Amino acid sequence: GENVEQHPSTLSVQEGDSAVIKCTYSDSASNYFPWYKQELGKRPQLIIDIRSNVGEKKDQRIAVTLNKTAKHFSLHITETQPEDSAVYFCAARPGRRALTFGSGTRLQVQP
Amino acid sequence: GAGVSQSPSNKVTEKGKDVELRCDPISGHTALYWYRQSLGQGLEFLIYFQGNSAPDKSGLPSDRFSAERTGGSVSTLTIQRTQQEDSAVYLCASSLDGSGTGELFFGEGSRLTVL
């Protein structure tokens, strides 16, 4: 099955700086790559996603990039704010099979 | 319904007992997932139901774990002869369809503690 690796496991940045989280996947059939944010004690929620026919997608301060050849994708958060502090999960899905998540990155934005 | 509903929210049980966890997905959602999240850890895939297709059980950690989905709606995850390592939050999620690109909506989870 699909295997998703995520780095780093923890990330601390100063407010206003950028944060980058990277993921790699194993199954070349994967064609959908969402990112979920889980605040402390809350359920995971989708923040952005990208499909395999697109190399980059941006939504305000958040952007995702995808390199299908290298099988990796990244989340970029610019101008970080304290409310960005949370655990972020990347995921990959081959076709209609199950969505597999990475191990998560705990982002701490220092005010 | 307003969202994915899970019950119980908390369950404390003794080692060796069986437990049942329930998930009521968003009405009309054909895809349903179970994930397990141990303290401070990631989202471990357990099982996936899509419409009338055979479920993907590839993530179930042992034969003590089973799940069913009745009438394409409510799902029950059963853990038999619970062990301490089964302690975790069990999250259910549903999606509008199984096209592969639908957003997953998660429930609040069922926190299981095995003493």
Interface residues (C-beta under 8 A of the other chain):
Chain A: G1 Q6 N31 Y32 P34 Y36 R43 P44 Q45 L46 D49 R51 F89 R93 G95 R96 R97 A98 L99 T100 F101 G102 S103 G104
Chain B: Y33 Y35 Q41 G42 L43 F45 Y48 Q50 D56 S58 G59 L91 G98 S99 G100 T101 E103 L104 F106 G107 E108 G109
